[in-house]
Amino acid sequence: MTQQASVKHSRNLAEQYALLRKTLAHYLLLQVGTFVSAFGYDAIGPAMEILTNKKAELKVQEIRKRSNDGANAAAEALGDSLAESMGETFRSDYDIETGNGFKTVNLRVCGCIESVTAQAEDYGLTQTQARSIFCGTCMSSYKKAAEGLGLGFKGRLRGEHGCSMGFSSGQSNSNALKSGGP
């Protein structure tokens, strides 16, 4: 009787992280692809609206728990939430602009959408459709969260894999968001 050698591939941290991102994108796309297959692409709008509202509600609850210091602190906390979830969790290329009562997160490359669009066609979606669904839901949820917290919001897509979202505590600071800074 011969023994077979068991070879276990040990992944380094970067490989583990890449696999995790790919797996997360897989599950997100599997859910959307299954929904689209069952109900059609036109039904995705109402479903994403429900998801957007729930995500915004949860963000508002989280920010209110984390920050009781008024609108300036809420704008800061909502910007931090975006930087943590899209920037740090997905290792995105981003920078943050802050000023008196505003915070803007510029994602030059969003690791989340990059992971999703790389696999979109495997799930019956074009890269454009995937970006529309996922970026639309993400940006809308941050916009609704900002509104729920009484903050100004300015967001836009940037390039193929990035976006910019800014949050402000007052009307005078909304103009800073439009120009990208103070």
C-alpha positions in Angstrom: 0.0 0.0 0.0 1.4 3.4 -1.0 0.7 6.6 0.8 -0.3 9.6 -1.1 1.3 12.8 0.0 -1.2 15.4 1.1 -0.2 18.8 -0.3 -1.9 21.7 1.2 -1.5 25.0 -0.5 -0.9 27.7 2.0 -2.1 31.1 0.8 -0.4 34.3 1.8 -2.5 37.2 3.2 -2.8 38.9 -0.2 -4.0 35.7 -1.9 -6.5 35.1 0.9 -7.8 38.7 0.6 -8.2 38.4 -3.2 -10.1 35.1 -2.8 -12.4 36.7 -0.2 -13.2 39.7 -2.5 -13.9 37.3 -5.4 -16.1 35.2 -3.2 -18.1 38.2 -1.9 -18.6 39.5 -5.5 -19.7 36.0 -6.5 -22.4 35.9 -3.8 -23.6 39.5 -4.6 -23.8 38.7 -8.4 -25.4 35.3 -7.8 -28.2 37.0 -5.8 -28.7 39.7 -8.5 -28.4 37.3 -11.4 -30.9 34.9 -9.8 -33.3 37.7 -9.2 -33.0 39.0 -12.8 -33.4 35.5 -14.2 -36.6 35.0 -12.2 -38.2 38.4 -12.5 -36.5 40.2 -15.3 -34.2 43.2 -15.4 -37.1 45.7 -15.1 -37.9 44.3 -11.6 -34.4 45.1 -10.3 -35.3 48.8 -9.7 -38.0 48.2 -7.1 -35.9 45.5 -5.4 -32.9 47.8 -5.2 -35.1 50.6 -3.8 -36.0 48.3 -0.9 -32.4 47.4 -0.4 -31.3 51.0 -0.6 -33.8 52.2 2.0 -32.8 49.4 4.4 -29.1 50.2 4.0 -29.7 53.9 4.5 -31.8 53.2 7.6 -29.0 51.0 9.1 -26.4 53.7 8.3 -28.5 56.4 10.0 -28.9 54.2 13.1 -25.1 53.4 13.2 -24.2 57.1 12.8 -26.6 58.2 15.5 -25.2 55.7 17.9 -21.6 56.7 17.0 -22.1 60.4 16.9 -24.2 62.6 19.2 -22.3 65.8 18.5 -24.5 67.3 15.8 -24.3 67.6 12.0 -20.5 68.2 11.7 -19.8 65.0 13.6 -22.5 63.1 11.5 -20.9 64.3 8.2 -17.5 63.1 9.5 -18.9 59.8 10.7 -20.8 59.1 7.4 -17.6 59.9 5.5 -15.7 57.6 7.8 -18.3 54.8 7.2 -17.8 55.1 3.4 -14.0 55.1 3.8 -14.1 52.1 6.0 -16.5 50.0 4.0 -15.4 50.8 0.4 -11.9 52.0 1.1 -10.5 49.8 3.8 -12.6 46.6 3.4 -12.2 46.5 -0.3 -8.7 48.0 -0.4 -9.8 50.8 -2.7 -7.5 53.6 -3.9 -9.1 56.6 -2.2 -8.4 59.9 -0.5 -10.4 62.0 1.8 -11.0 65.8 1.8 -12.2 67.4 5.0 -13.1 71.0 5.9 -15.4 73.0 8.1 -18.5 70.8 8.2 -17.8 68.6 5.2 -16.1 65.3 4.3 -15.6 64.0 0.8 -14.3 60.5 0.0 -12.9 60.2 -3.5 -12.6 56.5 -4.6 -10.3 56.5 -7.6 -10.6 52.7 -7.8 -13.4 51.0 -5.8 -12.4 47.5 -5.0 -16.0 46.4 -4.6 -17.1 47.4 -8.1 -13.9 46.3 -9.6 -14.5 42.8 -8.1 -18.1 42.8 -9.3 -17.6 44.0 -12.8 -14.8 41.5 -13.3 -17.3 38.6 -12.9 -20.5 40.3 -14.1 -20.8 38.5 -17.4 -20.5 35.1 -15.7 -23.9 35.9 -14.1 -25.7 37.3 -17.2 -25.0 41.0 -16.6 -22.9 43.4 -18.6 -20.3 45.3 -16.7 -22.4 48.5 -17.3 -25.5 46.8 -15.8 -23.6 45.6 -12.8 -22.1 49.0 -12.2 -25.5 50.6 -12.6 -27.1 48.2 -10.0 -24.3 48.1 -7.4 -23.0 51.7 -7.7 -26.6 53.0 -7.9 -27.6 51.2 -4.7 -24.4 52.2 -2.8 -24.6 55.9 -3.8 -28.4 56.0 -3.2 -28.1 54.5 0.2 -25.4 57.1 1.3 -27.5 59.9 -0.2 -30.6 58.7 1.7 -28.5 58.2 4.9 -27.2 61.8 4.5 -30.8 63.1 4.1 -31.9 61.1 7.1 -29.2 62.8 9.1 -30.1 66.2 7.8 -26.8 66.4 5.8 -26.1 67.7 2.3 -24.9 65.1 -0.2 -23.0 65.3 -3.5 -22.0 62.1 -5.4 -20.8 61.2 -8.8 -19.2 58.3 -10.7 -15.6 58.8 -11.7 -14.0 56.7 -14.4 -14.7 53.1 -14.8 -14.1 52.0 -11.2 -14.5 55.0 -9.0 -16.8 57.5 -7.4 -16.8 60.5 -5.2 -19.3 61.1 -2.3 -19.3 64.1 -0.1 -21.3 64.9 3.0 -21.9 68.4 4.5 -23.5 69.7 7.6 -24.8 73.0 6.2 -25.9 74.8 3.1 -22.7 76.9 2.9 -20.7 73.7 3.0 -22.7 72.2 0.1 -20.9 74.6 -2.2 -17.6 73.2 -1.0 -18.9 69.7 -2.0 -19.8 70.9 -5.5 -16.3 72.2 -6.1 -14.6 69.2 -4.4 -13.3 71.1 -1.5 -13.2 74.4 0.4 
